[in-house]
Amino acid sequence: MNIVDRAKEIALNKVRDTEYNLYDVEYIKEGSEYFLRIYFDKDGGLNLDDCVKLSDLLSEEFDKEDFISDKYYLEVSSPGIERELRNLEEISSSIGKYVCLKTYEKINNQKEFFGDLLAVDKENILIEYKDKTRVKKLEIDYAKIAKIRLAVKL
């Protein structure tokens, strides 16, 4: 089992039956340093106290298991307010939220849309967006979406 998979397994076990949800785990090298980054979320978002609590909880378990031979830094944080929606389940749970959607090819002469996510099914996503001063609805084939993330409405 690789480092990311083992860290995910430990993190999931530690937050089972809590308010926290594991979002992602990454183990990367930046320069000469290694970083184990673990992203959590909860309803209402994570705060600094949550990150400290989770970091202490995981650090203790990682030290006990000692499954990473490199010297590394553990970082626990939220995936952020503009997090990427990585799969249909995450997209479906974001109905009613404001998103940024990028497509592989132009639709209505553009490849990027900012708008409210109205509906999702296995094949299409429906968003309501502004085109200059007009409000429009657009159904986009899921296969044409290059990336979709939550966005901050200005």
N, C-alpha and C positions, 0 to 999 in steps of 0.2 A: 504494500500500500504506500502510495507516495505521500509527501508531506501535506499537501493541500487536502487530500482525501482524509488523512488521519486527523488533521486539525478540524475539518468539517464535522467528522464523527464525534470528536470530543466536544466541540461547541454545541452541536445539536443535543447531545446527552446532558450538557450542563444547563441548557435553557428549556429543556422539555418541561411542560407544565408551568411555564412562567409567562410573563407578558411580552417577552422578547422573541423576535423572529430572526433567524439567521438569514442574511441577504446574500453574502458572498464571502469567499476566502481567496486570498492570493498570496503567493510566496514569490517574491521577486528580488532581483539583485539590482541595486542602483549604485553605480560606481563600484566601490569595493565592499559595500554594506548590503546585508540581506534584511528584508522586511517581511514579516508575516502580518498581513493586514486582514482583519476580520471585521466585516460590516454587519451590524445589527439594526433592526428597526423595531418599533412598537407603535401602537395607536397613539397619536399625538406627538410622535417623534421622540428621539433620544436626546437626553441632555448630558451635560458633563458628568454629573454624578452617576448616571447610568453607565457611561463609558468607563469610569474608574471602577465601579463595581464589577462590570464584566471583565475588565482587564485583570483585576486581582483574582477573580474566580478562575479565569483561563490560565493565567500565568502559573498559578499554583499547580494546576493539573498538568500543564506542559512540562514544568520542571520535574514533576513526579515521574512522568512517562519518559522524559528525555529522548524523544524520537527525532530531534533535529540536531545533527552533528555540527552544523555551522553556528558561528556566533550570529545572532539575529536580534532585531528589534521587533517587539510585539506592538502593533497599533490596533486599537479597537475604536471604531467610529461608526457614524451613521453613513448610509450611502448618499446622503445629501438630498436637498429639496428638488433638484433637477435630475434625479436618478433615471437611468435607462430602464425601460420596460423591456425585459429580455424574452418574454414568452407570452403566449396567449392568455395564460392564467393571470399574469401580472397586468396585462393590458385590460382584461375583463374587470379586474378589481379596481381599475382606475376610471371606470365610467363616471362621468360627471366632472372630471378634473380637466384642467387646462394642460395641453400637451404640445410638443413640437414634434412634427412628423416629417421625415425626409424620405423621398421616394427614389428608386433607381432611375426612373425616367420621368420626363415632364408630364404633368397632368394639368390641363388648363394653363399651359405655358409656364408652370413653375414646378420646382422640385421640393420646396419646403413650405410647410403649412403650420401655422400656430392657431389653435382653436380648442373648443370644448369637445371632449370625447363623448359622443352621444350613445353609441351602441357598438357592440362587437359580436360577431359570430365566427364560425370556423374559417370563413372565407373572406369576410369584409369587415372594414372598420368605417363607422360613420362619424364624421366630425363636422362641427359648425365653426366656420372661420370667417374673418372679415377680408374682403377683397376691396381695398380702398375704403369706401364708406358703406358698401353693401355687405350684408350678412348672407352667407351662402352655406349650404350643406353639401357635403361631398362624401360619396361612398368610394372607398379605396380597397382594391383587392389586397388582401394580406400579403400575398407573394410579391407585390410591388413595393413594399415598405422596406427601405434600407435600414432605418433606425427610427425608434420612437422613444421619447423620454417625457417625463413630467417637466413642466415649464412654469416660470413665474409670470403671472399676468401683470403687465405694466399698465 
